[in-house]
Amino acid sequence: MKLLTAALLLLFIAMCLTSAEGVKCKCSRKGPKIRFSNVRKLEIKPRYPFCVEEMIIVTLWTRVRGEQQHCLNPKRQNTVRLLKWYRVWKEKGR
């Protein structure tokens, strides 16, 4: 009986650890400076308990490299300007 309880407990712990693996902070490394004209998509994810700051994920498109995703540092001046520009751009309906 103790062996069965121990096995179930280990199974439960393993399931918890694998589900926690998927919710890690994606933006552990910050991306480079970007051109506003190359932005295809901008995602702003809120701050989570496992992430220190909010995640800003940008999808860029260039002829040479195709589509790429980068995380941006929300405290950098370039990122703040990008967010303002993107909001204005979206309001114009483009």
Backbone torsions as a table, in degrees:
resi	resn	phi	psi	omega
1	MET	NA	-41.0	179.0
2	LYS	-65.2	-35.5	179.9
3	LEU	-66.5	-39.9	178.1
4	LEU	-65.4	-41.8	178.4
5	THR	-64.5	-42.5	179.2
6	ALA	-64.5	-40.4	179.5
7	ALA	-65.2	-42.9	178.2
8	LEU	-65.2	-38.6	177.8
9	LEU	-64.3	-43.8	177.5
10	LEU	-63.9	-39.2	177.5
11	LEU	-63.5	-41.5	178.5
12	PHE	-64.2	-43.0	179.0
13	ILE	-64.7	-40.8	179.1
14	ALA	-64.1	-39.8	178.9
15	MET	-65.8	-39.2	179.2
16	CYS	-65.6	-40.4	-179.3
17	LEU	-68.4	-37.7	-180.0
18	THR	-71.8	-33.4	178.0
19	SER	-73.9	-30.7	177.7
20	ALA	-72.6	-21.7	179.5
21	GLU	-64.7	-33.8	-177.3
22	GLY	-78.4	-11.7	-176.6
23	VAL	-106.9	17.7	177.6
24	LYS	-67.6	159.9	179.1
25	CYS	-68.9	124.9	-178.9
26	LYS	-73.9	-29.0	-172.2
27	CYS	-95.6	61.6	176.4
28	SER	-79.9	-26.1	177.7
29	ARG	-122.0	132.7	-176.4
30	LYS	-89.8	147.3	-176.8
31	GLY	-82.8	179.4	-177.4
32	PRO	-82.7	178.5	170.7
33	LYS	-66.6	147.9	-176.3
34	ILE	-130.5	160.8	173.0
35	ARG	-91.6	135.2	-178.2
36	PHE	-64.1	-32.1	-177.1
37	SER	-69.0	-19.6	-179.4
38	ASN	-88.5	-3.2	-175.9
39	VAL	-74.2	124.7	175.5
40	ARG	-100.4	-38.4	-174.4
41	LYS	-151.0	143.8	179.8
42	LEU	-131.4	125.0	178.6
43	GLU	-119.4	131.5	175.7
44	ILE	-116.0	112.6	-179.9
45	LYS	-100.3	137.1	-177.9
46	PRO	-68.9	168.5	178.5
47	ARG	-71.6	132.1	178.7
48	TYR	-112.7	166.0	178.3
49	PRO	-61.3	-27.2	-178.8
50	PHE	-92.7	-2.6	178.4
51	CYS	-119.0	134.3	-178.6
52	VAL	-72.0	-38.1	-177.3
53	GLU	-132.8	168.2	179.9
54	GLU	-68.1	153.3	-178.3
55	MET	-99.8	128.6	174.9
56	ILE	-117.1	109.9	-176.4
57	ILE	-110.2	125.4	-177.2
58	VAL	-115.7	133.1	173.2
59	THR	-103.2	121.1	-178.1
60	LEU	-109.5	154.6	174.1
61	TRP	-131.6	128.1	172.8
62	THR	-132.8	157.3	-179.5
63	ARG	-64.2	-39.6	-174.4
64	VAL	-73.8	-47.7	-173.0
65	ARG	-101.6	-11.8	-178.0
66	GLY	77.4	-146.0	-179.8
67	GLU	-87.7	136.3	176.4
68	GLN	-140.4	148.6	176.0
69	GLN	-110.4	138.4	178.0
70	HIS	-134.1	148.5	171.4
71	CYS	-97.0	138.3	-179.5
72	LEU	-113.4	148.2	177.3
73	ASN	-77.3	119.1	-176.8
74	PRO	-68.1	-12.7	-178.2
75	LYS	-91.1	-12.9	-179.0
76	ARG	-74.4	146.1	-178.3
77	GLN	-63.7	-37.1	179.7
78	ASN	-63.7	-37.7	178.4
79	THR	-68.8	-39.9	178.3
80	VAL	-62.9	-41.9	177.3
81	ARG	-65.3	-38.7	178.0
82	LEU	-62.5	-43.3	179.7
83	LEU	-62.7	-43.1	177.5
84	LYS	-62.9	-46.0	179.8
85	TRP	-61.5	-42.9	-177.1
86	TYR	-66.5	-38.9	177.9
87	ARG	-63.8	-43.2	177.8
88	VAL	-64.9	-41.8	-179.5
89	TRP	-62.1	-42.5	179.2
90	LYS	-68.0	-37.4	-179.6
91	GLU	-64.9	-30.8	178.8
92	LYS	-74.9	-7.9	175.9
93	GLY	81.1	33.0	-179.8
94	ARG	-99.6	NA	NA
